[in-house]
Amino acid sequence: MRTTCVPSCFLLASALAAAGLLAACDGAQKASSGPAAPAAECRAALFSGPIFNGTDLSGWVKVNCWDDTFTAKDGMLLCTGNPTGFLRTDRMYENFVLEFDWKHEKEQGNAGLFVWSDPIPSQAQNMFPRSVEVQIMLTPDVSDKQGRLLYTGQGDVFSIWGAKMTPLREHPAGWERTLPSERVTKGAGEWNHYKVTCDRGNLTLEINGREVSGAKDVTPRKGYICLEAEGSPIWFKDITVHELPPAQPALAPNDVAMDGRGLEPMFDGRTLAGWREEKGKEGHWKVEGGIVRYDGKGDTLWSTVDHEAFELVCDWRWTKEHQGKMMRPAFDAEGNEAKNADGSVRMVEVEERDSGIYLRGSSKAQVNIWTWPVGSGEVWGYRTDTNMSPAIRKACTPRLPADRPVGEWNRFVIRMQGDRLNVWLNGQHVILNAHLPGVPARGPIALQSHGCPIEFQNVFVRKPCPG
């Protein structure tokens, strides 16, 4: 029996350099104001046995797929392949041997296994996490115009979305990808056996009893095990893990994946379940292809669940539409309008776009999303309140603009604990421990309407310890 010691509470932690993530905590440790190592896990013994029980998805977490994308049936795990996304284990693994059987229903089937993975998609218009992928395909080989073999359908191993590895054999095009040494995969309708050994940053893949591929010098080298949906029906069965001893001394923080315990998606990928539009203004927020699209013509979208202390991960991007070119003020580091030499307000022309995220139901506690010179993350209601102290107003002003160009995805990581707010934008800590006096103790999260189209994706929340 596996025994896991989980702290009573924790904060968002990550080795993702692109995502400015937060610190772990337990009952004896207060929250840090900046990125730190993921929370440690303690176990009474190394686990060895099945991680799929054959009857349901206990021990697994659906990340960005639908309820029926992965289902248990007759001792097997069926993946429909749609939509593109992944299923992950509910805990991390460091050194281990993973074995399972799989079969594609159709020729040119496409799926994959992610190891040492982050728990949510990377920061991009992307459905997959930072990890090393072990390919599960039945597709033809692909070569470039020079005749160099680029990839196969026979068990390639490669890094994706920020993970790093050294191929066991040099790739013809110099990619971080190991091509298999021989072809032993069976075709559609036939079962294949994978044995994947992940030990101290080294990975080997055996297909049907023959070692054909792998990697070395992998980072991160502790994380989640994931099964990928990528358009093709596939069956899995007999999924087992045998844990190997952990590294001594313990791994460095950048070798450990993001801590995913407690992270829950706020959208189901298909509908607005769990959210409400303003009465009489419905129909302007829609979920299409896993992306939440707002046409700019309705009103604010509110969560139906209230939150106290929480951490929110949210990707967003502007569409091409805007509200016209306008002159907007620049701000100094104290949160005041910047002045020209003659004492006038320094203005900058922008393509006006405006949205934001309301915290605990408060429009005053709004984390702005816009194209103003100060950058997104600014807390307008507090920064502009002249009744607030200079220190409060300064803390509600982004420490630097960290927005990406219009049309590209941005990632917010927002931590709200008590009356203190921290915001990371694209890995930059833009709001540092801002004090929000009078902020409600509890309330919904909202995606703000300010008359401009905007898109959201990869919206996850978790509730850490209060205080």
Secondary structure, DSSP 8 states (H G I E B T S, - for coil): ---EE--S--------GGG-------TT----SS-------EESS--EEES--SSS-TTEEE-SS-TTTEEEETTEEEE---SSEEEEESS-BSSEEEEEEEEESSTT-EEEEEEEE-SS--SSS-S--SEEEEEEE----EE-TT--EEE-SS--EEEETT-EEEESS--TT--SEE--SS-----TTS-EEEEEEEETTEEEEEETTEEEEEEEEEES-BBEEEEEE-SS-EEEEEEEEEE----SS---GGGB----TT-EESS-SSS-TTEEE-TT-TTSEEEETTEEEE-SSS--EEEEEEESSEEEEEEEEE-S--S-EEEEE-B-TTSSB-B-TTS-B-EEEEE--EEEEEETTEEEEEEEEE-STT-TT-BHHHHT-TTS-HHHHHHTS-SS-----TTS-EEEEEEEETTEEEEEETTEEEEEEEE-TT--SSEEEEE--SSS-EEEEEEEEE-----
